[in-house]
Amino acid sequence: ESTHFEKEKERLVKEIGHEFEQALNNSNMLGRRLEEVLGVGKEFNTIAALWGVFGNIVGKDTKEDDNDSSSSIIHQQGIPGTG
């Protein structure tokens, strides 16, 4: 015959086992969610790289246009202090 202490011990061991199972399930679910998030992030790497290249090209064109316009202004007005 089981004593009250043994019954309580058995109940607590079962409860602890159940809680560990829940913690393991939650940990697995978190791992899957993190993998999904990383997967979505990786999908955007190519798009981000493409936009980066586009931005670099547009930035170079803009700088070249600025340099061209500033040099033409210097030629039209002359460089100050050179007569």
Chimera marker file (.cmm) of the C-alpha trace (Angstrom):
<marker_set name="trace">
<marker id="1" x="0.000" y="0.000" z="0.000" r="1" g="1" b="0" radius="0.5"/>
<marker id="2" x="1.297" y="3.456" z="-0.958" r="1" g="1" b="0" radius="0.5"/>
<marker id="3" x="1.628" y="6.113" z="1.626" r="1" g="1" b="0" radius="0.5"/>
<marker id="4" x="0.424" y="9.649" z="1.153" r="1" g="1" b="0" radius="0.5"/>
<marker id="5" x="4.047" y="10.745" z="0.644" r="1" g="1" b="0" radius="0.5"/>
<marker id="6" x="4.617" y="8.181" z="-2.135" r="1" g="1" b="0" radius="0.5"/>
<marker id="7" x="1.383" y="9.145" z="-3.902" r="1" g="1" b="0" radius="0.5"/>
<marker id="8" x="2.291" y="12.823" z="-3.729" r="1" g="1" b="0" radius="0.5"/>
<marker id="9" x="5.805" y="12.050" z="-4.975" r="1" g="1" b="0" radius="0.5"/>
<marker id="10" x="4.404" y="10.074" z="-7.928" r="1" g="1" b="0" radius="0.5"/>
<marker id="11" x="1.970" y="12.864" z="-8.767" r="1" g="1" b="0" radius="0.5"/>
<marker id="12" x="4.733" y="15.487" z="-8.673" r="1" g="1" b="0" radius="0.5"/>
<marker id="13" x="7.060" y="13.343" z="-10.807" r="1" g="1" b="0" radius="0.5"/>
<marker id="14" x="4.294" y="12.976" z="-13.428" r="1" g="1" b="0" radius="0.5"/>
<marker id="15" x="3.596" y="16.712" z="-13.301" r="1" g="1" b="0" radius="0.5"/>
<marker id="16" x="7.293" y="17.529" z="-13.700" r="1" g="1" b="0" radius="0.5"/>
<marker id="17" x="7.528" y="15.097" z="-16.628" r="1" g="1" b="0" radius="0.5"/>
<marker id="18" x="4.514" y="16.738" z="-18.259" r="1" g="1" b="0" radius="0.5"/>
<marker id="19" x="6.018" y="20.206" z="-17.745" r="1" g="1" b="0" radius="0.5"/>
<marker id="20" x="9.319" y="19.070" z="-19.289" r="1" g="1" b="0" radius="0.5"/>
<marker id="21" x="7.428" y="17.727" z="-22.312" r="1" g="1" b="0" radius="0.5"/>
<marker id="22" x="5.665" y="21.068" z="-22.685" r="1" g="1" b="0" radius="0.5"/>
<marker id="23" x="8.967" y="22.938" z="-22.397" r="1" g="1" b="0" radius="0.5"/>
<marker id="24" x="10.515" y="20.670" z="-25.039" r="1" g="1" b="0" radius="0.5"/>
<marker id="25" x="7.532" y="21.175" z="-27.368" r="1" g="1" b="0" radius="0.5"/>
<marker id="26" x="7.717" y="24.947" z="-26.894" r="1" g="1" b="0" radius="0.5"/>
<marker id="27" x="11.453" y="24.878" z="-27.553" r="1" g="1" b="0" radius="0.5"/>
<marker id="28" x="10.918" y="22.890" z="-30.754" r="1" g="1" b="0" radius="0.5"/>
<marker id="29" x="8.187" y="25.295" z="-31.864" r="1" g="1" b="0" radius="0.5"/>
<marker id="30" x="10.479" y="28.258" z="-31.180" r="1" g="1" b="0" radius="0.5"/>
<marker id="31" x="13.221" y="26.598" z="-33.226" r="1" g="1" b="0" radius="0.5"/>
<marker id="32" x="10.847" y="26.109" z="-36.158" r="1" g="1" b="0" radius="0.5"/>
<marker id="33" x="9.706" y="29.732" z="-35.971" r="1" g="1" b="0" radius="0.5"/>
<marker id="34" x="13.302" y="30.958" z="-35.919" r="1" g="1" b="0" radius="0.5"/>
<marker id="35" x="14.079" y="28.824" z="-38.968" r="1" g="1" b="0" radius="0.5"/>
<marker id="36" x="11.065" y="30.344" z="-40.739" r="1" g="1" b="0" radius="0.5"/>
<marker id="37" x="12.203" y="33.864" z="-39.883" r="1" g="1" b="0" radius="0.5"/>
<marker id="38" x="15.729" y="33.157" z="-41.103" r="1" g="1" b="0" radius="0.5"/>
<marker id="39" x="14.314" y="31.614" z="-44.279" r="1" g="1" b="0" radius="0.5"/>
<marker id="40" x="12.251" y="34.707" z="-45.003" r="1" g="1" b="0" radius="0.5"/>
<marker id="41" x="15.281" y="36.903" z="-44.320" r="1" g="1" b="0" radius="0.5"/>
<marker id="42" x="17.409" y="34.890" z="-46.750" r="1" g="1" b="0" radius="0.5"/>
<marker id="43" x="14.757" y="35.320" z="-49.443" r="1" g="1" b="0" radius="0.5"/>
<marker id="44" x="15.300" y="39.075" z="-49.275" r="1" g="1" b="0" radius="0.5"/>
<marker id="45" x="19.113" y="38.897" z="-49.530" r="1" g="1" b="0" radius="0.5"/>
<marker id="46" x="18.996" y="38.692" z="-53.325" r="1" g="1" b="0" radius="0.5"/>
<marker id="47" x="16.502" y="41.531" z="-53.578" r="1" g="1" b="0" radius="0.5"/>
<marker id="48" x="18.521" y="43.658" z="-51.162" r="1" g="1" b="0" radius="0.5"/>
<marker id="49" x="21.697" y="43.012" z="-53.147" r="1" g="1" b="0" radius="0.5"/>
<marker id="50" x="19.941" y="43.969" z="-56.371" r="1" g="1" b="0" radius="0.5"/>
<marker id="51" x="18.662" y="47.223" z="-54.869" r="1" g="1" b="0" radius="0.5"/>
<marker id="52" x="22.158" y="47.880" z="-53.500" r="1" g="1" b="0" radius="0.5"/>
<marker id="53" x="23.652" y="47.571" z="-56.975" r="1" g="1" b="0" radius="0.5"/>
<marker id="54" x="20.916" y="49.806" z="-58.354" r="1" g="1" b="0" radius="0.5"/>
<marker id="55" x="21.596" y="52.372" z="-55.624" r="1" g="1" b="0" radius="0.5"/>
<marker id="56" x="25.317" y="52.327" z="-56.374" r="1" g="1" b="0" radius="0.5"/>
<marker id="57" x="24.694" y="52.831" z="-60.085" r="1" g="1" b="0" radius="0.5"/>
<marker id="58" x="22.228" y="55.656" z="-59.499" r="1" g="1" b="0" radius="0.5"/>
<marker id="59" x="24.597" y="57.208" z="-56.951" r="1" g="1" b="0" radius="0.5"/>
<marker id="60" x="27.497" y="57.138" z="-59.421" r="1" g="1" b="0" radius="0.5"/>
<marker id="61" x="25.357" y="58.665" z="-62.153" r="1" g="1" b="0" radius="0.5"/>
<marker id="62" x="24.233" y="61.409" z="-59.797" r="1" g="1" b="0" radius="0.5"/>
<marker id="63" x="27.814" y="62.144" z="-58.716" r="1" g="1" b="0" radius="0.5"/>
<marker id="64" x="28.977" y="62.245" z="-62.339" r="1" g="1" b="0" radius="0.5"/>
<marker id="65" x="26.120" y="64.616" z="-63.209" r="1" g="1" b="0" radius="0.5"/>
<marker id="66" x="27.042" y="66.822" z="-60.245" r="1" g="1" b="0" radius="0.5"/>
<marker id="67" x="30.708" y="66.842" z="-61.271" r="1" g="1" b="0" radius="0.5"/>
<marker id="68" x="29.828" y="67.636" z="-64.883" r="1" g="1" b="0" radius="0.5"/>
<marker id="69" x="27.533" y="70.502" z="-63.924" r="1" g="1" b="0" radius="0.5"/>
<marker id="70" x="29.971" y="71.942" z="-61.386" r="1" g="1" b="0" radius="0.5"/>
<marker id="71" x="32.877" y="71.803" z="-63.846" r="1" g="1" b="0" radius="0.5"/>
<marker id="72" x="30.789" y="73.494" z="-66.531" r="1" g="1" b="0" radius="0.5"/>
<marker id="73" x="29.870" y="76.256" z="-64.082" r="1" g="1" b="0" radius="0.5"/>
<marker id="74" x="33.563" y="76.787" z="-63.331" r="1" g="1" b="0" radius="0.5"/>
<marker id="75" x="34.350" y="77.016" z="-67.044" r="1" g="1" b="0" radius="0.5"/>
<marker id="76" x="31.520" y="79.487" z="-67.622" r="1" g="1" b="0" radius="0.5"/>
<marker id="77" x="32.285" y="81.746" z="-64.676" r="1" g="1" b="0" radius="0.5"/>
<marker id="78" x="35.995" y="81.180" z="-64.305" r="1" g="1" b="0" radius="0.5"/>
<marker id="79" x="37.783" y="80.161" z="-61.153" r="1" g="1" b="0" radius="0.5"/>
<marker id="80" x="37.676" y="82.972" z="-58.589" r="1" g="1" b="0" radius="0.5"/>
<marker id="81" x="41.031" y="84.609" z="-57.902" r="1" g="1" b="0" radius="0.5"/>
<marker id="82" x="42.617" y="83.551" z="-61.212" r="1" g="1" b="0" radius="0.5"/>
<marker id="83" x="41.747" y="86.655" z="-63.126" r="1" g="1" b="0" radius="0.5"/>
<link id1="1" id2="2" r="1" g="1" b="0" radius="0.2"/>
<link id1="2" id2="3" r="1" g="1" b="0" radius="0.2"/>
<link id1="3" id2="4" r="1" g="1" b="0" radius="0.2"/>
<link id1="4" id2="5" r="1" g="1" b="0" radius="0.2"/>
<link id1="5" id2="6" r="1" g="1" b="0" radius="0.2"/>
<link id1="6" id2="7" r="1" g="1" b="0" radius="0.2"/>
<link id1="7" id2="8" r="1" g="1" b="0" radius="0.2"/>
<link id1="8" id2="9" r="1" g="1" b="0" radius="0.2"/>
<link id1="9" id2="10" r="1" g="1" b="0" radius="0.2"/>
<link id1="10" id2="11" r="1" g="1" b="0" radius="0.2"/>
<link id1="11" id2="12" r="1" g="1" b="0" radius="0.2"/>
<link id1="12" id2="13" r="1" g="1" b="0" radius="0.2"/>
<link id1="13" id2="14" r="1" g="1" b="0" radius="0.2"/>
<link id1="14" id2="15" r="1" g="1" b="0" radius="0.2"/>
<link id1="15" id2="16" r="1" g="1" b="0" radius="0.2"/>
<link id1="16" id2="17" r="1" g="1" b="0" radius="0.2"/>
<link id1="17" id2="18" r="1" g="1" b="0" radius="0.2"/>
<link id1="18" id2="19" r="1" g="1" b="0" radius="0.2"/>
<link id1="19" id2="20" r="1" g="1" b="0" radius="0.2"/>
<link id1="20" id2="21" r="1" g="1" b="0" radius="0.2"/>
<link id1="21" id2="22" r="1" g="1" b="0" radius="0.2"/>
<link id1="22" id2="23" r="1" g="1" b="0" radius="0.2"/>
<link id1="23" id2="24" r="1" g="1" b="0" radius="0.2"/>
<link id1="24" id2="25" r="1" g="1" b="0" radius="0.2"/>
<link id1="25" id2="26" r="1" g="1" b="0" radius="0.2"/>
<link id1="26" id2="27" r="1" g="1" b="0" radius="0.2"/>
<link id1="27" id2="28" r="1" g="1" b="0" radius="0.2"/>
<link id1="28" id2="29" r="1" g="1" b="0" radius="0.2"/>
<link id1="29" id2="30" r="1" g="1" b="0" radius="0.2"/>
<link id1="30" id2="31" r="1" g="1" b="0" radius="0.2"/>
<link id1="31" id2="32" r="1" g="1" b="0" radius="0.2"/>
<link id1="32" id2="33" r="1" g="1" b="0" radius="0.2"/>
<link id1="33" id2="34" r="1" g="1" b="0" radius="0.2"/>
<link id1="34" id2="35" r="1" g="1" b="0" radius="0.2"/>
<link id1="35" id2="36" r="1" g="1" b="0" radius="0.2"/>
<link id1="36" id2="37" r="1" g="1" b="0" radius="0.2"/>
<link id1="37" id2="38" r="1" g="1" b="0" radius="0.2"/>
<link id1="38" id2="39" r="1" g="1" b="0" radius="0.2"/>
<link id1="39" id2="40" r="1" g="1" b="0" radius="0.2"/>
<link id1="40" id2="41" r="1" g="1" b="0" radius="0.2"/>
<link id1="41" id2="42" r="1" g="1" b="0" radius="0.2"/>
<link id1="42" id2="43" r="1" g="1" b="0" radius="0.2"/>
<link id1="43" id2="44" r="1" g="1" b="0" radius="0.2"/>
<link id1="44" id2="45" r="1" g="1" b="0" radius="0.2"/>
<link id1="45" id2="46" r="1" g="1" b="0" radius="0.2"/>
<link id1="46" id2="47" r="1" g="1" b="0" radius="0.2"/>
<link id1="47" id2="48" r="1" g="1" b="0" radius="0.2"/>
<link id1="48" id2="49" r="1" g="1" b="0" radius="0.2"/>
<link id1="49" id2="50" r="1" g="1" b="0" radius="0.2"/>
<link id1="50" id2="51" r="1" g="1" b="0" radius="0.2"/>
<link id1="51" id2="52" r="1" g="1" b="0" radius="0.2"/>
<link id1="52" id2="53" r="1" g="1" b="0" radius="0.2"/>
<link id1="53" id2="54" r="1" g="1" b="0" radius="0.2"/>
<link id1="54" id2="55" r="1" g="1" b="0" radius="0.2"/>
<link id1="55" id2="56" r="1" g="1" b="0" radius="0.2"/>
<link id1="56" id2="57" r="1" g="1" b="0" radius="0.2"/>
<link id1="57" id2="58" r="1" g="1" b="0" radius="0.2"/>
<link id1="58" id2="59" r="1" g="1" b="0" radius="0.2"/>
<link id1="59" id2="60" r="1" g="1" b="0" radius="0.2"/>
<link id1="60" id2="61" r="1" g="1" b="0" radius="0.2"/>
<link id1="61" id2="62" r="1" g="1" b="0" radius="0.2"/>
<link id1="62" id2="63" r="1" g="1" b="0" radius="0.2"/>
<link id1="63" id2="64" r="1" g="1" b="0" radius="0.2"/>
<link id1="64" id2="65" r="1" g="1" b="0" radius="0.2"/>
<link id1="65" id2="66" r="1" g="1" b="0" radius="0.2"/>
<link id1="66" id2="67" r="1" g="1" b="0" radius="0.2"/>
<link id1="67" id2="68" r="1" g="1" b="0" radius="0.2"/>
<link id1="68" id2="69" r="1" g="1" b="0" radius="0.2"/>
<link id1="69" id2="70" r="1" g="1" b="0" radius="0.2"/>
<link id1="70" id2="71" r="1" g="1" b="0" radius="0.2"/>
<link id1="71" id2="72" r="1" g="1" b="0" radius="0.2"/>
<link id1="72" id2="73" r="1" g="1" b="0" radius="0.2"/>
<link id1="73" id2="74" r="1" g="1" b="0" radius="0.2"/>
<link id1="74" id2="75" r="1" g="1" b="0" radius="0.2"/>
<link id1="75" id2="76" r="1" g="1" b="0" radius="0.2"/>
<link id1="76" id2="77" r="1" g="1" b="0" radius="0.2"/>
<link id1="77" id2="78" r="1" g="1" b="0" radius="0.2"/>
<link id1="78" id2="79" r="1" g="1" b="0" radius="0.2"/>
<link id1="79" id2="80" r="1" g="1" b="0" radius="0.2"/>
<link id1="80" id2="81" r="1" g="1" b="0" radius="0.2"/>
<link id1="81" id2="82" r="1" g="1" b="0" radius="0.2"/>
<link id1="82" id2="83" r="1" g="1" b="0" radius="0.2"/>
</marker_set>
